[in-house]
Amino acid sequence: MSIFIGGAWAYANGSLHLGHISSLLPGDILARYYRLKGEKVLYVSGSDCNGTPITVRAKQEGVSPKMIADRYHKEFEDCFSKLGFSYDTYTRTDTEHHHEIVQEIFLGLLEKGLIYKKEIEQTYCDHCEQFLPDRYVEGICPVCKEPSRGDQCDHCSTILEPLELLERKCKICGNEPTTRFTEHFYFSLSSYQTLLENYTQEAEHKNFWRENAISLTKRYLKEGLQDRAVSRDLPIGVSVPVAGYEDKKIYVWIEAVSGYYTASKLWAKETSNDDSIFWNSTAKSYYIHGKDNIPFHSIIWAGILAGLEIEPLPTHIVSNEYLTLEKKKLSTSKNWAVWVPDILDRYEPDSIRYFLTINAPENRDADFSWKEFIYSHNSELLGAYGNFVNRTLKFIQKSFDGVLPEKDISSNIQDKINTLYKEVGNCIENGSFKLGLENIFEIVRFSNKYFDEQQPWKQIKDDTESCKQTLADCVYLIGNLAHILTPFLPFSSKKVMGMINTTESQWRAFLVKSQHLSNVEPLFERIEPVRIQEELERLNMQTDIG
């Protein structure tokens, strides 16, 4: 089977925070798992370097948009690498390749009669002397009456046009904009109302999407799909490939989501592979993002693919709810955030991956607290998992000169592990990553209990063969637990596999060969609880400065 996995493209206008990682991490878990299953996997993403947030940030700093995009794209690559994200291709939207493919998509829709021209009224700033698309306009959402941008309300998720905002202000200068007429291209999204209704019903019936994706998509469909503008008067981006309209840019909502397709074409070009296996009716596709991106994937990207007759439409939509910080909403403007470059400087990537998975906002908002983060590391990763690995292998070093005992593994232990592979695999495929990780740590706790009940420190004196049996069972548990944890905790899993000299690469139970142990070392270091207060003080200090 061919598996396509697309991680949402973050705007390259500022550092990544834990909310971004919380939304995107499921993509890497999926990719690592399906590779172990032996499936053909293409996992792509990139930095959005064309969006208005970049130009707004550039104007604020008095530098070019490219300087902003270059700075944060490099930082993103570094962060994802340190966190273990295993992208097959991580690119950016300001490449020549991306521009060319997006233009081809635009022309393909135009040739099919699905894009047409229309004169519209648009916000214009007389002070800045320019049209103000989407995020250049801020105001009050007409639906929920909360502060909003001109593309989408963060509070109620309504997709907006800048003119719909109440109390409009220019993001750049703060003045109230006027309006002017201009001509733009529109995509006939409304013509896919019935198709997308049936598509959503099928996803709901097969439980392919999370509940938030189903309910929000149904809401838009119930309101009736409207044709959407596909061009804007912007200083940067992909130029409209139509004579006389080259000064206009293809709007981000069609251009950015097309990045999944352009990245796949880039991978094919750079690796001399055929990407068509990922774009046909037999392929399975996962799209990984936060809830604010749902309609852009379930409606807009699905509509574009339908218009181009490209399959599959997104089969699985993995859309997280929001991550809060110390019970408060993340705010980049107020600097109320845990920035990824900072946390990576002080903590291990597997600790971050573990907490953001076991505490993932899969069905409702979840909170990141420094207390819970440090306690979960010390109790679960160090106290349960790390302790089991260390006490077993150290005992073998001490009592058997580091030679792994050779015994047939107890049938009940084998049954537990075989069941665990199936359960965790099903959880990952269904997007229930938190439950999958919980199931693994249930067996970790069972393993510690088994070690304690068997009491190998007594068995070594009274019954050496029984002691060997206990340790053989425990090493079997260690090897397979590390293997099953590979999609979740790749760094510590690699460390364990190195200690027991195992290179298993398939999603199945395996036996650890008898051998001499070497390089046995602790999996995790204890984080002192005093760090909790230090981190809270750091957070409050950066907020005051911000």
N, C-alpha and C positions, 0 to 999 in steps of 0.2 A: 504493500500500500504506500502511496505517496502522501506525505504530510507537509502541508505548508503552514508555517507559523509566522505571523506578523506582529511585531511589537509596535505600539504607538510611537510616533515620532515626536520627541520633545522639542519645544522651541529653544533654539540656541541663543537665548537672550539672558541667561542667568544660570547659576549652578543648580544641579539636581538636588532635590530634597527627598526625604524618606517616603513621602507620599508618591512620588514618581516611581521609586523602586518597588514599593508595595504593589502598585498596579502592574508593573512590567515583569516582576520576578516569575510569575506563573509560566511565561513564555519559555524561559530557560529550563524550568523543571520539565515542561512538556518535551522540549527538544532533546534533552539528555535522556529522558525515558524512552522516547520513540527510537532513538539511535540504538539504545540497548536492546530494544525489541527487534532490531534488524530492519526497521522501515526506512524508506528513502525520505530524508528530512531536509527541508529548506527553511531556515530560520533567519529572518531578515528584519532590519530596522534601520534607523538613521536619524540624523539631526535635521529638524525643520529650519532651514536657513533663509526662507523666503517670506515668512509670515510678518505681519505688521508689528508684533512685539519686538522683533529685531530692529526694525527701522525706528521705532519709538525709543528703544534703549540707545541706539546710535545717536539720535538727535539729542537725547538727554546728556550724553557724554561728549558730544561734539566730535565723534569719530565716524568712520565709514561703517555701513552695515556689515561689510566683509570682515572688518577687524573684530566686530562683536561675534559674528558667526564663527570665525576661525578660532577665537579664544575658547568659546564654550564647546564647540565640536571636539576639539582636542581634549578638553577636560572630560567630556562625556565618554569618549573612547577610553580614557584612562580609568575612570570610575567603573565602567562596565567590565573592563578587563580585570580589575582588582576584585570585583564582586563575583567573577567567574562566569559572566554571561558568555555563552558559546555561540554567538552569531556566526552564521556562514557568510553573511555580508552585512556590514554596518557602513552606511554611506551618508550622503547629505543631499539636500534638494537644490543646491546651487551648482551642481555639476552639469557639464554640457550634455552628458548622457541622459540625466533625468529630464532636462529641458526638452530634448529631442523626443523622448518617448511620450511625455505629457502632451506635446504638440501633436503627435500622432494620434493619441487618444482623443484630443479635441477635434481634430479633423475627421476622425472616424465617426464620431457622434454627429458632426456637422453634415457629413455626406449622407448619413442615414436620415437626415431631416429632424434630428432630435435636438439640435441647437438652432436657435433663431435669434434675430436682432430685435431689440425693443428700446424705445426711448423712455427713460425713467427720470424721476426726480431724485436727487441724491444730496446728502449733506455736503456743504462746502464751507471752508474756513476762509473768510476774507482776510484775516490777519496773516495766516500761513500761506495764503494763496494756493490752495490745493483742495481737491476732493478728499473727503474723510470716510474711507470705508471701514467697516467692522470695528476693530479695536482702537481705531483713532477716535472713536466717539464713546463717551461714557455718560451715564444718566440713570434713570429709574426704570426698572422693568415694568411694562404696562400690565403684566399678569399678576406678579406677586408683590409689586411695589418696593422691591429691594434694589440696592445699587447694582448696576449691571453694565456690561460692555455691549457694543453694538453688533455682536455676532451671536452670543448665547448667554443666557442668564445662568450664573453659577448656582443660584439658589433653587430655581424651579426647572432648570434645564430647557426652557423654551428657546428655540432657535429664532433669532430676531434679525431684523434689518435695522440699521442705525436710525432711520426715520421713525421707527416705532417707539424709540426710547422717549421717556418723559424727562424734562429738565436737562436737555442735551448740552454737553460741553466738549470742546476739543481737547483731546488727551494731551496734545503738545503744548498749547498755550493757555488752555483753560477758558477761552472765550466761547460764547454761544455761537454755534455755526448757523449759517443761512442754508438755502437750498438752491441748486441749479439743475437744469435738465442736461442729461448726457445720454449717449447711446451705448447700450451694452448687450452682450450675448446672454441668452437664457437657455437652460436645459429643461426639456419637457418632462420633468419628474412626475407630473400629474398623470401622464399616460401609463405609468406603471403602478397605479393605485391597486388594481385588482391583483396583479402579479405579486406585489409585495405583501398584500393581505394574505394570499395563499401561502406564500413563503414563510411568513411569520407564524401562521397557524401550524404549519408543518414543524417548524422549530420548537414550538410550544408542545406539540403532541409527542415529539421525540426527546424532549427535555435536553435539547442541544444548547439552549441559551440560559443564562441566569435570569431569575425572576425580574430583576430591574430592567434588563434588556427587553424582555417580553412586554412588561407593563408600559414602559416608556414608548416603545415602538407602536404598540397598540393605540396609545394616546394620540400620537402624531397621525396615524392612519385614520382614526376616528374623526379628527379635526379636518381631514381631507388634505392630501398632498398638494403643495403649490409648486409651480415652476420656479426654479431658483436661478439667480444670476450666476454666470460662470466667468465673468470678467469684471475687472475693477480698474480704477485709475490709481495705480500704485507706482512707486519709484523703483522697486525691485521685484523680481519674480520672473515667471515664464511668459514671454511675449505671446500675444495672440497671433497665430500664424495665418492671418488673413490680411490681404493687401489693404492698406489704409487704416488698419487698426493695430499696427505693430506697437504703438505707444501704450496700448492697454495690456494688462497682465491677466493671465488665467487665475481666477479666484482660488484662494487657498483650499476651500473645501473640496474642490475637484482635484486640485494640483497635489495637495499633501497626501490624500488617501491613495492617489495613483502611485505614490512612492513604493507601495508594496509590490506593484507590478514592475516598476522601473528597476527596483532593487533585484528582483528575480532575473530580469533581463541582464543586469550588470553581472550577477553571479554566473549566469550562463556564458556570457562573453569572456569573463576573466578565467573561468575554469574549463572552458570548451565542453560544457555540458548542455543537455537539452532541458530547458525548464518547462516544456509543454506538459510533462508528466504531472506538474503541480497545478495546471490550469485546464483540467478536464473533469468530466462528471464522476470519475472514479476516485478523484483526490479528496482528501479531507483537509479542511482549512480551519485554523484557529486564529482569532484576532484578539489581541491582549491589550487592554486599556482600562482607564477609569470610566465611571458612569457618565461623566460629562461628554465623553466621546461616542456614546451609544448610537445616536441617530446618524452620525457621520459614517458608521459602519453598517448598521442594520438597514438604513434607508438609502442614503446617498451613494455609498460605495456599491451597495447591492444594485441600485438603480443604474449606475454607470456600467457595471459588469453585464447587467441584463441588456442594456442598450447596445453594447459591443458584442453581445452573444458569447461572452467569455465565461466558462465555468471553472470551478463551482462558485456560486454565490457563497458568502461566508457561512460555513456550516456550523461552526461553534464560535459563539461570542462570549469571551471571558471578561466580564466587566465588573471590576471591584467597586464597592462603595468607597467612601472617603476615609482616610486615616487622620485622626486628630492627634494633637500633641499636648500631653498633660491636661486632657479634658477640654482643650480649647482648639478652635479651628486653626489649621495652618494658615499663616499669613506671610507671604514673601515681602509685602510692602512694609510690614511691621517687624520683619526679621524674626518672626516667631516660627522657626523651622529648625530641624536638624539637617544640616547640609551634608551631603554625601562625602565630599572630599574631607571634611572635618572628622566625621565618625570613622572613616577608613584609616585615618591617621592614628586612631587610638584603640580600635577594636578589630577583632578578627572577622573576615567576611562571612564565615559560617555562622558566627553568633548573630550577625545581622540577618542573614538568610533564614536562620531558624526562627527568630522572633517574628519576622515579618510574614512567615508562613503559618506558624502556630497561632498567631494573633491576626490573621489576615481579615480584612473587611470584605469577606466574600458575599455575605447576605445582608449585612448591616454595618454601619460605621464602627471602626475599631480604634482603640487609643494606643499610642506609643507613650509609655512612661519610662523614665530612666530607672525607677525602682523595679518595675516588672521586667525590663530588659536585663538588668544585672542579676536579679533573682532567678530568672528563667535560665540564664547562662550557667549560674553556679549550681542550681538544683537539677536541671535536666541534662544539659550538655556535659558539664563537669561531673556532677554528683551521681547521675544515673548512667549515662552512656559511657563517658570517659572513664569513670570509676570501674565499670564492668570490664572494659577492655584492658585497663591497666592492671587491675588486681589479678586477672586471669593470666595474662602474658608474663607478668612479674613472678607469679607463683611457678609457672613452668620454667622460667629461667632459674629460679632458686632451687626447685625440687627435682628438675629433670635436665639440668644443664642446658636449658633452652631448647631441648628437642621436643617437638610436638608429639604427644602420644598418638599412637595409631590404633583406632578402635572403630568398629561399626557404629554409626550414629544411632542413638535411640529413636525408635519409630515415632514416638509422640513429638519429639523435637523436630524431626523431618516434616511431620504433618503440619506443625505450626508454621514452619518457614514456607512450605509450599503454599499454604493458605494465605500467608502474608503477601507473597509475590502477587497472587491473584487479586486480593483485596486492594492493595496499594495501586496496582496497575489500573484497576477499574476506577478507583478514586481519581487518579491523575487524568485518565481519558475523559472522565465526566466533569473535570474542573473542580473537584472537591479536594484540593491540595491540603487544606488544614486537617480534614478527616484522615487522609492518607498518612500524614505525619503523626497524628495521634495514634493511629493503629500501630505504626512502627515503634513508638515509645511505650506502648502497652507491652510489646514483646521485650523491649529493653528492660522494663521493670520485672517482667517474668524471668528474664535471664539472671538478673541480680538475685531474685528470690531463689531461683534454682541453685545458684552458686552457694548461697547462704544455707539452704536446707541440706545440700549434699555435704557441706563442710569438708572440702578437700584437705584442709589442714589437719583434720582428724583421720581422714581416709588414708593419707600418705603413711600414717603410722600403723593403722589397723588392717587396711586392705588396699594394697597398691593398685590392683587391677580396677577396683571401683573408682579409685582416684583418677586413674588414666581415662576411664569412661566419662567421668564428670568433666574433665578438662577437654577431652575430645569433643564432647557435646558443646561446651562453652566456646571453643575455637570455631566450631561450625556455626554457632550463633553469631559470633563476632564477624566472621567473614561475610556471611549473608546479610546481616544487618547493615554492615558498611556498604555492601553492594546495593541493597535496596535504598539506602540513604544517598547514593551517588547523585541522583537528580536534585536532591534538596541541599545536601552538604558536600559538595564535590571535593573540597580541600581536605577535610578530615577523613573522608572516605579513601582518598588517594593515600593518605598517611597510613591508615590501617592496612590497606592492601599491600603497601610497601613493607610493613612490619611482618606480615605473614607471607610475603613473597608470592602474591596471587595477582594474576592479570585477567581474571574472568571478564568477558566483554559482552555477555548475553544476559537477558532478563530471565534468569532461571536459577534454581538452587544448585549449588555446587559443593563439592568436598574439598577441604583444604588438605593438601598433600603434607605428609610428615616431613619435617625439615628442621633445621637449626635456626632458631629465632635470632634476629639481629636488629639492632637499632630500635629496641623497645623504649619508647619515651611517652610522656603524658600527651594525650590528645589535646587537652585544653588547659589553660592557666586560670586560676581563680581570679576573679575580679573583686577587689576589696569593696565592701559596702560603702565605705567612706566616699567612693567615687560618685555615688548617687547625689549627694549634696553638692559635690564639686560640679557635676554636670548641670544641675539645676541653677546654680549660681552663674555658670557660664552662659546658659540660655537666657537668663534674665538680664545679664550684662550686655549680651549682644543685642537684645531687644531695646534696651535703653539707648545704646549707641545708634541702632538703626532708626 
